[in-house]
Amino acid sequence: MSELAKVVMVQGTSSHAGKSILATALCRIFAQEGYQVAPFKAQNMSLNSYVTPDGGEIGRSQAVQAAAAMVEPRVEMNPVLLKPEAEARSQVVVMGRPQARKSAREYYQLKQRLWPTITSALDTLRREFDVVVIEGAGSPAEINLKQHDIVNMRVARYAKSPVLLVGDIDRGGVFAQIVGTMMLLEPEERALVTGHVINKFRGDPSLLTSGLHLLEDHTGTPAIGVLPYFFDIHVPEEDSLGLQDVSPDDIQQPLDVAVMRLPHIANFDDFDPLRHERGVRLRYVRNASEFGKPDLVLIPGSKTTVDDLEWLRTQGLADLIVGARVAGTPVIGICAGFQMLGRELLDPDGVESSQPVTSGLCLLPTSTTFRGEKVTHQVTARVVSGRGLLEGGSGAALTGYEIHMGVPSTNATTNPFVIESRSGVAAGSSDGALDDEGLTLGTYMHGLFHNRAIRRSVLEFAAQRKGVTLPQVRDEIDQDAEYDKLAALVREHLDMAHIRRAMGFTRPG
């Protein structure tokens, strides 16, 4: 390319204001117009991560945005990923690889050394793509943190990018959010804000007209869109703030599936496909009083396996899980959840915890030893054990990804899966464990339930044990079509012509 890519940046008045969703929509819109588009987020703090084809780890939201842009995810799209751990520390992942474990204070000292990595990644994308859609983090007006900024206005200034400022009206006080944010920005930062976007609006948008005019009077910047609250477009959530309790309609479903809502829950989008299954009530359980009598128990991934296992015990959930399993309820653990289901967790080098030995739930004949090297791969696999939970999926081909630091030890006869490839290289190794009754399943494969054959095998097995029949299977959600629906919604409610002018485009979309 003869010139650097056009850029636009989405910032928000707070976390969960809608930055990721709007950036995703813009990625699809510009891709639909024939441009090569890349997403970019300098620093992401999330336990919901994804593995690129070459084995690098990035935030899940940038992988989603890459899919919307119809390009492969790359580590340059999220050069710095923070994965919170226990004791107010985070694992720092740089260009897809873990580099250090730092407290907040220690990370502030490291930040400035990461800035050249961030600018180099952004420059690379701008040389190789036509458009780069940049996402900020949290709010650009956190005045106690601005001197350490490497993700919001400092990036916008470096890229000379127009900024869209998004406010969440569903939380209330959106005009104060936007005006307050603008007041706390420096003059050169305010000058980069090209438009305000009101997100998650319910009702008649004409009722906002006077407020939008006053907003422009107070800030000197126009409101260029009011995006409606929607329920019928399915785009993966960026963080656990997006996890919602069941609605009253869900309570009537025949199959009750309980996910343990661990304090450090990771890769919770593993369970999104279950949410969209007819006849399934998917709920997140935070304490013993919420456990109830589920038909299927799921233990998700975690960045702090030992601490979250202790939390399960403290909450009384560990005993309830074991009791449910003894009574015949199927239990599945993914990644850290798999580790918790075993007999013990060994950490002789203090990689994950100060405890060298931790007893597991003893529902699987496995143990885990934590090692310093993180395993990150996209994988293909196959089901080799067709009993119990997997009896309907025998021989099925699977895709998924691995992100873990534990090395499993298990009886080979219990392995239900064979990994056929890791990061495109032939593997032929085993994965997971399945108990003799076929009721307790563990695996390191994230994305397990995104495979229809396994998802249906598990649900139909649980339904059969309960003596209920699930409704007719609906078609799989076409994720590509969902991105198109999101793009159409945003096109309808956002002044794209204004954005294109701000980005320096000379032709209409």
Order of alpha helices (4+ residues) and beta strands (2+ residues): beta-alpha-beta-beta-beta-beta-alpha-beta-beta-beta-alpha-beta-alpha-beta-alpha-alpha-beta-alpha-beta-beta-beta-alpha-beta-beta-beta-alpha-alpha-beta-alpha-beta-beta-beta-beta-beta-beta-beta-beta-alpha-alpha-alpha
